[in-house]
Amino acid sequence: MNLSSDLALAKARAKFFSGHSLPDGLVPAPILRSWQRCAEQGLDAGDSVTAEPMTAGELRQIQQQNEALRLISRPELVTLRAEAKNTDSVVILTDAQGIVLDVVGSAEFAGEAARVALQPGVVWAEKSTGTNAIGTAMAERRAIAVHGGEHFFEPHGILHCAASPIFDPFGKLAGVLDMSGHANAEHTHALGLVRLAVEQIEHRFFARGFEDRTVVRFHRHAELLGTSREGVLVFDGDNLVAGNRRALSLLGMDRIAFRKTRRQDLFERLDPVLRGRGGDVFTAAISRPEERAEGRLHSVRLVGEDQSLFLTDDVRTQCDKAVRLINAEIPVLVTGQTGSGKEVFARHLAGLSQRQGKPFVAVNCAALPESLIEAELFGYEPGAFTGARKGGAKGLVQQAEGGILFLDEIGDMPLLLQSRLLRVLQDKQVSPLGGGAARRADFVAICATNRDLKAMVEAGTFRADLYFRIAPFTIGLPSVADLPDKRAVLETLWQPFSTAHGPLGEAVMERLAAYDWPGNLREMANALAAMAALAGPGQKVSLADLPSHIQPVRFPPPRPMADGALGTITEEAMRQAVERNRGNLSAAARELCVDRSTLYRRLVWAGKAH
């Protein structure tokens, strides 16, 4: 933190501990929740730290009870010790109650930390030690950094702490790993280092204790199998009994759903696992008790469910039908608004089909010049037209041999070319421009559009026979506004930036989730990338980093009018609708049955004119 941040935090503390409520964004939401929990428990921030370490005998007993945790965590403590010494910090391992088991790192800082009871045998749970990285990570069940004055007790303001909870294979809290140092020093990478170390510890839990169970290990990249980056699932017969956080994330499951899932249910959701098909492909190693006894390992191809976050239940149920049609060489039509991920979804379907691993050739029919689209699609013979290559060229249809031809924006294909495409789809033969013998073409077409092709057929701008050829089965992708959990989608798209900028704060997340995203997933992904760039290296994103059209709308005060005047009543109704919809102009306009531009003009431009 810089001086201005420290001053802002000091003001926030003074306001909170004087009994005033804090506006959103003044302190991180997890810190505010922790302060509130501590205050409700009757803790006084001005008290001195009174936590006393347990006796040497009691500490030995607690350490013996947690010997398994200490053993599997030792490599990480040894690895982080050097980093801790270089940054004048200490690395701390606690048990599930927050009792400090081991402290390694800078001996000088360890001595200073002991003055605020940061030493073995002391409990650092929130209820006894207030807001701190160890206790708050336990309470929030997530990795967190607590800096200086963010600690509840004033004496702890000398500390900067970063901690992550450690969960065992069954989802039970096993302990916490923490790195603590001086609050006046830079600790840019502390939270990232702790997270990576905890991932290693949690992965090591699966090395023993499951010898009589079936263990499934999977990852997109085969070379990462056996590392802490792999997902791990453990089955006892048909019951899914254990798994690491990475596996749950990849499968889109939480611990509640996990406990209710049987083997058959899981593999029905991931039907391609059984048939070895890819898509968003994972390589998996399945280790069964009887195979381990014989030294054998069974490998399969496993398909991830990350795509499920971006779909509704109705679309998910149609996926298997679409794949069966593709396997039968029958085209599929994907519809959806601009930016809804039609090409990504088409690749997902292709990967689930028997043509997984074969060419996937994407053609944007709206982007190709009308004069060239025929040559691009079907290829040409030498000298077919001015500027043609001396040896001719293979068309995109032939490049898709054995695989998928994805025709995006099919509604923008010129009418004359539609008849040519229809013949190719019917005959599965391609004749290049400039003559030459027809050539057999083995491909399946997946077409996509954001237009109403039925209406275009009625208007005579799209061939009816081509429409019926490409659309025996249609899947409509949802807009972002129709997705069941926009927050989960935002978290998923933010993951590439979270290491550098941390998770999205509650105020930012609430604003992003309230926005209706007319540009859908493309707009959302681009906005998040822009926010990360604006926030700067290592900085958390604030409301000020949001694109201007997503930031909370601030209207000028209403212009004075005669009491009861129609304009005043109208504008007041508009303001109230915007407030009810948390600043979302599109949602407010829909509620009032007016155009968004009308709402904006009345509340903004009319106010500026007076």
Beta strands, then each sheet from edge to edge (+ up, - down):
strand 1: 90-95
strand 2: 100-105
strand 3: 144-147
strand 4: 159-167
strand 5: 173-182
strand 6: 214-219
strand 7: 231-236
strand 8: 239-243
strand 9: 281-287
strand 10: 298-303
strand 11: 332-335
strand 12: 360-364
strand 13: 404-408
strand 14: 429-430
strand 15: 439-440
strand 16: 444-449
strand 17: 474-476
sheet 1: 2+ 1- 5+ 4- 3+
sheet 2: 8+ 7- 6+ 9- 10+
sheet 3: 12+ 13+ 16+ 11+ 17+
sheet 4: 14+ 15-
end
